[in-house]
C-alpha cells in the first residue's frame, strides 16, 4: 500500500515525507480494521481508501491558510486526520456527534502518536471553543448555507470556511446569505478517483 500511496501522492503533486506516508498507511489499516465492527465508512477496500479518503483529504493542502483548524462532522477523521498527520506543526479539532467515531479517532491518535489533534464529541452548534479557528473545514457535511449557519461561532474574524464538495455547487453558492463571500472555488483532481471534487472557500464580508 505504501508504494500505491506514494504513486497517488506524486500524481497529485504532493510531496509527503516517507515517515508521514507510513502513518497514512497505518491510518488506512486501522480504518479497515475498525470498519468491520463500527461501520465507519462505506468504502470497504483499503486500496480504494487510499485515493477516496487519504488523497481526497490531502489535495486541499495547498489552499489552507492558518495554524488552527476544526473539521466539523469529521466522521472517522476525514479530512482532519490525514491533514494533521502531514502538518504536525498545526492544531486540529475533530468534531463529531457520534461516540464510536470519536473513539476511533482517539485510538488512531494514540497509535500514531499524534499530539496535535483534539477529538471532541459534540453537536457543532453546541461546541463553544475557547479560541476561534483560522479555518473551518467540512467534507460531505451539509449544504453551504447550513454549514455557515451552524458554524458561524467558530472562525476567527479573519478565518475562512473550507467546504469539500463533489460537483460544482452552483445552487448552493447562489443561495448564500449576503454577508458571506466566496473567495474561490477550486476544482480538485484526485488520482484514482473519477468523481468531480471542488473546494469552496468562503469568508465573511467586512
C-alpha positions in Angstrom: 0.0 0.0 0.0 2.9 2.3 0.7 4.0 2.1 -2.9 0.5 2.8 -4.2 0.1 5.7 -1.9 3.4 7.2 -2.9 2.3 7.0 -6.6 -1.0 8.7 -5.9 0.6 11.5 -4.0 3.2 12.0 -6.7 0.5 12.2 -9.3 -1.4 14.7 -7.1 1.8 16.8 -6.9 2.0 16.4 -3.1 5.5 15.9 -1.5 4.9 14.0 1.7 7.8 12.5 3.7 8.2 8.8 4.0 7.5 8.7 7.7 4.2 10.5 7.3 3.3 8.2 4.4 3.8 5.3 6.7 1.4 6.9 9.2 -1.2 7.4 6.5 -1.0 3.7 5.5 -1.4 2.8 9.2 -4.4 5.1 9.4 -6.0 3.1 6.5 -5.1 -0.2 8.2 -6.9 1.0 11.4 -9.8 2.3 9.4 -10.2 -1.0 7.7 -9.9 -2.9 11.0 -12.4 -0.8 12.9 -14.8 -0.5 9.9 -15.7 -4.2 10.2 -17.3 -3.6 13.6 -18.2 0.1 13.6 -19.2 0.7 10.0 -17.2 4.0 9.8 -17.2 4.3 6.0 -19.0 2.7 3.1 -15.6 2.2 1.3 -14.5 -1.4 2.1 -11.4 -1.8 0.1 -8.3 -0.4 1.8 -6.7 0.4 -1.6 -9.8 2.5 -2.5 -9.5 4.2 0.8 -6.0 5.5 -0.2 -7.5 7.6 -3.1 -11.0 8.2 -1.9 -10.2 9.1 1.7 -6.5 9.8 2.1 -5.5 11.6 -1.1 -9.0 13.1 -1.4 -8.4 14.7 2.0 -4.8 15.9 1.2 -5.5 17.6 -2.1 -6.8 20.7 -0.2 -3.5 21.2 1.5 -2.2 24.0 -0.8 -5.3 26.0 -0.2 -5.5 26.0 3.6 -4.3 29.1 5.4 -3.6 29.4 9.1 -2.4 27.4 12.1 -5.6 26.3 13.9 -8.4 24.3 12.2 -11.6 22.5 13.0 -13.0 19.6 11.0 -16.8 19.7 11.6 -18.8 16.4 11.1 -15.4 14.7 10.8 -16.8 11.2 10.7 -13.9 8.8 11.0 -11.5 11.8 11.0 -11.7 12.8 7.3 -10.1 15.1 6.2 -8.8 16.0 9.7 -6.6 13.0 10.5 -4.7 13.0 7.1 -4.2 16.8 7.3 -3.0 16.5 11.0 -0.5 13.7 10.1 1.2 15.7 7.3 1.0 19.1 9.3 2.2 18.2 12.8 3.0 21.8 13.5 -0.7 22.8 13.2 -3.6 22.3 15.5 -6.7 20.3 14.6 -10.0 19.9 16.5 -12.0 17.0 15.0 -15.7 17.3 15.9 -18.4 14.7 15.6 -21.6 13.8 17.5 -21.1 10.0 17.3 -19.1 8.4 20.1 -17.8 5.5 18.0 -16.2 7.9 15.6 -14.5 9.9 18.3 -13.3 6.7 20.0 -11.8 5.6 16.7 -10.0 9.0 16.2 -8.6 8.9 19.7 -7.3 5.4 19.2 -5.6 6.5 15.9 -4.0 9.4 17.7 -2.8 7.1 20.4 -1.3 4.5 18.0 0.3 7.1 15.7 1.5 9.4 18.4 -0.4 12.4 17.1 -0.4 15.2 19.7 -1.8 18.0 17.5 -5.4 16.5 17.4 -8.2 17.1 19.9 -11.2 14.8 19.2 -14.4 16.3 20.6 -17.8 14.6 20.7 -20.4 17.3 20.3 -23.0 18.7 18.0 -21.4 21.6 16.2 -23.9 24.2 17.4 -23.2 23.2 21.0 -19.5 23.4 20.8 -18.0 26.6 22.2 -14.3 26.8 21.7 -12.1 29.0 24.0 -10.1 30.0 20.9 -11.5 30.6 17.5 -10.2 28.9 14.3 -8.3 30.1 11.2 -10.2 27.5 9.2 -13.5 25.6 9.5 -13.3 22.5 7.3 -16.2 20.3 6.2 -16.4 17.3 3.9 -19.8 15.9 2.8 -21.2 17.6 5.9 -24.1 19.9 4.9 -25.2 22.5 2.4 -23.1 25.6 2.3 -25.9 27.7 4.0 -26.4 25.1 6.8 -22.6 24.9 7.3 -22.3 28.7 7.7 -25.4 28.9 9.9 -24.2 26.1 12.3 -20.6 27.1 12.3 -20.7 30.9 12.4 -19.4 31.0 16.0 -16.2 29.0 15.1 -13.9 31.1 12.8 -11.7 33.9 13.9 -12.6 37.3 12.4 -10.2 36.7 9.5 -10.9 32.9 9.4 -12.3 31.0 6.4 -14.7 28.2 5.7 -13.4 25.3 3.5 -16.2 23.1 2.2 -15.2 20.0 0.2 -17.9 19.3 -2.3 -18.5 16.9 -5.3 -19.9 18.6 -8.4 -19.8 22.4 -8.6 -22.5 23.5 -6.1 -24.0 26.2 -8.3 -27.4 26.4 -6.5 -25.8 26.4 -3.0 -23.4 29.2 -3.9 -26.3 31.2 -5.5 -28.3 31.0 -2.2 -25.6 32.0 0.2 -26.5 34.8 2.7 -25.4 38.2 1.6 -23.0 38.7 4.5 -20.7 35.9 3.1 -18.5 36.0 0.0 -17.0 33.1 -2.0 -13.2 33.7 -2.1 -12.6 30.9 -4.5 -13.9 27.6 -5.9 -11.1 25.2 -6.7 -11.6 22.2 -8.9 -9.6 19.4 -7.3 -8.0 16.4 -9.1 -7.9 13.2 -7.0 -5.8 10.5 -8.7 -7.5 7.1 -8.6 -11.0 8.7 -8.2 -13.0 9.8 -11.2 -15.8 11.8 -9.4 -15.8 15.6 -9.5 -14.3 17.3 -6.5 -14.4 21.0 -5.6 -13.2 23.1 -2.7 -15.3 26.1 -1.9 -13.5 28.8 0.2 -15.8 31.3 1.9 -15.3 34.2 4.3 -17.5 36.9 5.9 -17.8 40.3 4.3 -16.3 43.0 6.4 
